[in-house]
Amino acid sequence: MNVPKLATAGTALAAILVAGLLTSRSGVAANDKNTTQDEKMKIQIGATINPVTLKIGSKDPDTVYLGSYIVNAVGICNECHTSPSYAAGGNPFLGQTKVINAAVYMGGGRAFGPTVTSRNITPDASGKPAGLSYPDFVQVMRTGIDFDHVHGATVPLQVMPWPVYQSMTDRDLTAIYTYLSTIPCLEGDPGVPGPAHTRCQ
């Protein structure tokens, strides 16, 4: 039986389109030439909008600044983990030119009701954001697990939008973690019992 060439060509084209649209967990589509250009733009923006002095050292700057883009332009991390989020005279909600509160950047302390306070996600003395290893960080971002059990032994984080973040690519999460590992350390962890001055030592 002869299969019409048009049907065969259509099937082949559909297979090519599906393959091109499917993305791996790495977040890179097959044969997507715009992905690299798009990421370069995000890296440039991330370098521009980063509000603090970074300790990049031997880390890949592109990964760091991509993380800055995700944290500062997409993830709205500052709105919860910096308190207050904006410096005096720099609150865009009051019609002022935006100035991130660099003095307490990502140090936590925003209260969400009587029992939930945002965490300090600055790096500890070993450079781990919020004191988390990369695998633990990924687990938090994908499952909302609270390793300190501040909300109870089995209760996931209640305010952080981990159900949204869990769909991020591995590249995204690596970039976020790498960026957060380069920001200045701030002491204390609001809302978490324990010594207040041991993070940065």
C-alpha positions as a LaTeX table, in Angstrom:
\begin{tabular}{lrrr}
\hline
Residue & $x$ (\AA) & $y$ (\AA) & $z$ (\AA) \\
\hline
Met1 & 0.00 & 0.00 & 0.00 \\
Asn2 & 1.36 & 3.41 & $-0.95$ \\
Val3 & 1.21 & 6.11 & 1.70 \\
Pro4 & 0.65 & 9.56 & 0.20 \\
Lys5 & 3.80 & 11.64 & 0.29 \\
Leu6 & 1.89 & 14.57 & 1.79 \\
Ala7 & 0.79 & 12.49 & 4.79 \\
Thr8 & 4.31 & 11.15 & 5.30 \\
Ala9 & 5.77 & 14.64 & 5.08 \\
Gly10 & 3.14 & 15.96 & 7.49 \\
Thr11 & 3.91 & 13.24 & 10.02 \\
Ala12 & 7.62 & 13.94 & 9.77 \\
Leu13 & 7.06 & 17.68 & 10.17 \\
Ala14 & 4.86 & 17.10 & 13.23 \\
Ala15 & 7.55 & 14.91 & 14.79 \\
Ile16 & 10.17 & 17.60 & 14.18 \\
Leu17 & 7.97 & 20.31 & 15.69 \\
Val18 & 7.19 & 18.24 & 18.77 \\
Ala19 & 10.86 & 17.44 & 19.27 \\
Gly20 & 11.72 & 21.11 & 18.97 \\
Leu21 & 9.07 & 22.20 & 21.42 \\
Leu22 & 9.84 & 19.67 & 24.10 \\
Thr23 & 12.39 & 20.92 & 26.59 \\
Ser24 & 14.52 & 19.00 & 29.00 \\
Arg25 & 14.74 & 19.87 & 32.70 \\
Ser26 & 17.78 & 21.90 & 31.66 \\
Gly27 & 15.36 & 24.37 & 30.12 \\
Val28 & 17.00 & 24.45 & 26.69 \\
Ala29 & 14.86 & 23.59 & 23.70 \\
Ala30 & 16.42 & 21.54 & 20.93 \\
Asn31 & 17.70 & 23.79 & 18.12 \\
Asp32 & 16.48 & 26.95 & 19.88 \\
Lys33 & 18.92 & 29.57 & 18.61 \\
Asn34 & 17.11 & 32.33 & 20.50 \\
Thr35 & 17.70 & 30.69 & 23.89 \\
Thr36 & 21.34 & 31.75 & 24.02 \\
Gln37 & 20.56 & 35.34 & 22.97 \\
Asp38 & 17.68 & 35.51 & 25.45 \\
Glu39 & 19.88 & 34.24 & 28.28 \\
Lys40 & 22.61 & 36.75 & 27.39 \\
Met41 & 20.08 & 39.55 & 27.73 \\
Lys42 & 18.93 & 38.22 & 31.11 \\
Ile43 & 22.55 & 38.03 & 32.28 \\
Gln44 & 23.13 & 41.66 & 31.28 \\
Ile45 & 19.98 & 42.76 & 33.09 \\
Gly46 & 20.94 & 40.71 & 36.14 \\
Ala47 & 24.32 & 42.43 & 36.31 \\
Thr48 & 22.64 & 45.83 & 36.09 \\
Ile49 & 19.93 & 45.29 & 38.70 \\
Asn50 & 22.00 & 43.48 & 41.33 \\
Pro51 & 21.81 & 45.78 & 44.38 \\
Val52 & 24.78 & 44.57 & 46.46 \\
Thr53 & 28.52 & 43.98 & 46.17 \\
Leu54 & 29.10 & 40.36 & 45.20 \\
Lys55 & 31.90 & 37.96 & 46.05 \\
Ile56 & 32.03 & 36.07 & 42.77 \\
Gly57 & 35.54 & 34.63 & 43.15 \\
Ser58 & 35.94 & 31.61 & 40.88 \\
Lys59 & 32.20 & 31.26 & 40.19 \\
Asp60 & 30.94 & 31.67 & 36.64 \\
Pro61 & 29.80 & 35.33 & 36.30 \\
Asp62 & 27.15 & 34.44 & 33.72 \\
Thr63 & 25.54 & 31.98 & 36.14 \\
Val64 & 25.74 & 34.52 & 38.97 \\
Tyr65 & 24.11 & 37.29 & 36.95 \\
Leu66 & 21.46 & 34.97 & 35.51 \\
Gly67 & 20.66 & 34.19 & 39.14 \\
Ser68 & 20.46 & 37.89 & 39.88 \\
Tyr69 & 17.98 & 38.28 & 37.03 \\
Ile70 & 15.78 & 35.48 & 38.35 \\
Val71 & 15.98 & 36.61 & 41.99 \\
Asn72 & 15.58 & 40.34 & 41.36 \\
Ala73 & 13.41 & 40.53 & 38.23 \\
Val74 & 11.31 & 37.37 & 38.21 \\
Gly75 & 11.21 & 35.58 & 41.57 \\
Ile76 & 10.17 & 38.62 & 43.67 \\
Cys77 & 12.46 & 37.28 & 46.41 \\
Asn78 & 13.24 & 40.79 & 47.66 \\
Glu79 & 9.59 & 41.47 & 48.46 \\
Cys80 & 9.60 & 38.75 & 51.12 \\
His81 & 13.22 & 38.23 & 52.17 \\
Thr82 & 14.30 & 41.89 & 52.52 \\
Ser83 & 12.55 & 43.87 & 55.24 \\
Pro84 & 11.85 & 46.60 & 54.49 \\
Ser85 & 12.29 & 45.84 & 50.79 \\
Tyr86 & 13.14 & 49.39 & 49.74 \\
Ala87 & 15.51 & 51.98 & 51.15 \\
Ala88 & 14.14 & 55.18 & 52.62 \\
Gly89 & 13.08 & 57.44 & 49.75 \\
Gly90 & 13.28 & 54.55 & 47.27 \\
Asn91 & 9.85 & 52.94 & 47.51 \\
Pro92 & 8.31 & 52.66 & 44.03 \\
Phe93 & 4.87 & 52.08 & 45.55 \\
Leu94 & 5.08 & 55.66 & 46.84 \\
Gly95 & 6.02 & 57.04 & 43.42 \\
Gln96 & 9.73 & 57.13 & 44.26 \\
Thr97 & 12.60 & 55.80 & 42.14 \\
Lys98 & 13.19 & 52.20 & 43.21 \\
Val99 & 16.15 & 51.62 & 45.52 \\
Ile100 & 16.51 & 48.13 & 47.01 \\
Asn101 & 17.36 & 48.14 & 50.72 \\
Ala102 & 20.89 & 46.78 & 50.29 \\
Ala103 & 21.68 & 47.05 & 54.02 \\
Val104 & 19.32 & 44.17 & 54.85 \\
Tyr105 & 19.19 & 42.48 & 51.43 \\
Met106 & 17.80 & 38.94 & 51.76 \\
Gly107 & 18.19 & 39.03 & 55.55 \\
Gly108 & 14.58 & 38.02 & 56.19 \\
Gly109 & 12.33 & 39.45 & 58.87 \\
Arg110 & 9.09 & 40.21 & 57.02 \\
Ala111 & 6.18 & 39.03 & 59.17 \\
Phe112 & 3.28 & 37.20 & 57.55 \\
Gly113 & 0.87 & 36.98 & 60.42 \\
Pro114 & 1.77 & 35.96 & 63.96 \\
Thr115 & 3.60 & 32.72 & 63.17 \\
Val116 & 5.41 & 33.11 & 59.83 \\
Thr117 & 8.46 & 35.29 & 59.28 \\
Ser118 & 10.58 & 35.29 & 56.14 \\
Arg119 & 13.97 & 33.65 & 56.49 \\
Asn120 & 17.48 & 34.99 & 56.13 \\
Ile121 & 18.68 & 33.45 & 52.87 \\
Thr122 & 22.10 & 35.11 & 52.78 \\
Pro123 & 25.05 & 32.71 & 52.69 \\
Asp124 & 26.64 & 31.32 & 55.82 \\
Ala125 & 30.39 & 31.43 & 56.46 \\
Ser126 & 30.90 & 28.50 & 54.09 \\
Gly127 & 28.99 & 30.25 & 51.30 \\
Lys128 & 25.79 & 28.18 & 51.47 \\
Pro129 & 22.62 & 30.28 & 51.00 \\
Ala130 & 20.44 & 29.95 & 54.10 \\
Gly131 & 23.00 & 27.38 & 55.24 \\
Leu132 & 21.64 & 24.87 & 52.70 \\
Ser133 & 23.64 & 22.55 & 50.48 \\
Tyr134 & 22.65 & 22.69 & 46.82 \\
Pro135 & 20.65 & 19.41 & 46.97 \\
Asp136 & 18.78 & 20.66 & 50.06 \\
Phe137 & 18.13 & 24.02 & 48.38 \\
Val138 & 16.65 & 22.24 & 45.36 \\
Gln139 & 14.48 & 20.14 & 47.66 \\
Val140 & 13.17 & 23.29 & 49.37 \\
Met141 & 12.41 & 24.92 & 46.03 \\
Arg142 & 10.68 & 21.85 & 44.64 \\
Thr143 & 8.83 & 20.52 & 47.72 \\
Gly144 & 8.63 & 23.35 & 50.27 \\
Ile145 & 10.29 & 21.20 & 52.93 \\
Asp146 & 11.23 & 23.13 & 56.07 \\
Phe147 & 14.41 & 21.53 & 57.36 \\
Asp148 & 14.26 & 23.54 & 60.61 \\
His149 & 10.65 & 22.46 & 61.26 \\
Val150 & 9.69 & 26.02 & 62.15 \\
His151 & 6.16 & 25.35 & 60.87 \\
Gly152 & 5.97 & 21.85 & 62.34 \\
Ala153 & 7.67 & 18.58 & 61.54 \\
Thr154 & 5.65 & 17.75 & 58.43 \\
Val155 & 4.22 & 21.09 & 57.34 \\
Pro156 & 5.71 & 22.58 & 54.16 \\
Leu157 & 6.65 & 26.25 & 53.92 \\
Gln158 & 3.37 & 28.17 & 53.96 \\
Val159 & 4.19 & 31.51 & 52.34 \\
Met160 & 7.05 & 30.85 & 49.93 \\
Pro161 & 5.57 & 30.06 & 46.50 \\
Trp162 & 7.47 & 26.79 & 46.10 \\
Pro163 & 4.58 & 25.26 & 44.12 \\
Val164 & 5.48 & 27.82 & 41.43 \\
Tyr165 & 9.26 & 27.61 & 41.85 \\
Gln166 & 9.21 & 23.80 & 41.60 \\
Ser167 & 8.71 & 24.15 & 37.84 \\
Met168 & 11.97 & 26.04 & 37.38 \\
Thr169 & 14.70 & 24.36 & 35.37 \\
Asp170 & 17.86 & 22.96 & 36.90 \\
Arg171 & 19.73 & 25.82 & 35.21 \\
Asp172 & 17.45 & 28.35 & 36.92 \\
Leu173 & 17.91 & 26.79 & 40.36 \\
Thr174 & 21.68 & 26.52 & 39.92 \\
Ala175 & 21.80 & 30.19 & 38.92 \\
Ile176 & 19.71 & 31.28 & 41.91 \\
Tyr177 & 21.81 & 29.25 & 44.33 \\
Thr178 & 25.07 & 30.51 & 42.83 \\
Tyr179 & 23.91 & 34.12 & 42.98 \\
Leu180 & 22.72 & 33.84 & 46.59 \\
Ser181 & 26.08 & 32.32 & 47.53 \\
Thr182 & 27.80 & 35.54 & 46.41 \\
Ile183 & 25.71 & 38.15 & 48.25 \\
Pro184 & 26.85 & 39.62 & 51.60 \\
Cys185 & 26.19 & 37.52 & 54.68 \\
Leu186 & 23.85 & 39.00 & 57.29 \\
Glu187 & 23.66 & 37.69 & 60.83 \\
Gly188 & 20.55 & 36.29 & 62.45 \\
Asp189 & 17.58 & 34.35 & 61.16 \\
Pro190 & 14.32 & 36.05 & 62.14 \\
Gly191 & 11.65 & 33.66 & 63.30 \\
Val192 & 14.06 & 30.76 & 63.82 \\
Pro193 & 15.09 & 29.84 & 67.38 \\
Gly194 & 18.80 & 29.69 & 68.06 \\
Pro195 & 21.90 & 31.88 & 68.33 \\
Ala196 & 21.55 & 35.16 & 66.44 \\
His197 & 25.21 & 35.75 & 65.57 \\
Thr198 & 26.65 & 32.56 & 64.19 \\
Arg199 & 25.86 & 32.67 & 60.46 \\
Cys200 & 28.77 & 34.75 & 59.19 \\
Gln201 & 31.53 & 33.47 & 61.53 \\
\hline
\end{tabular}
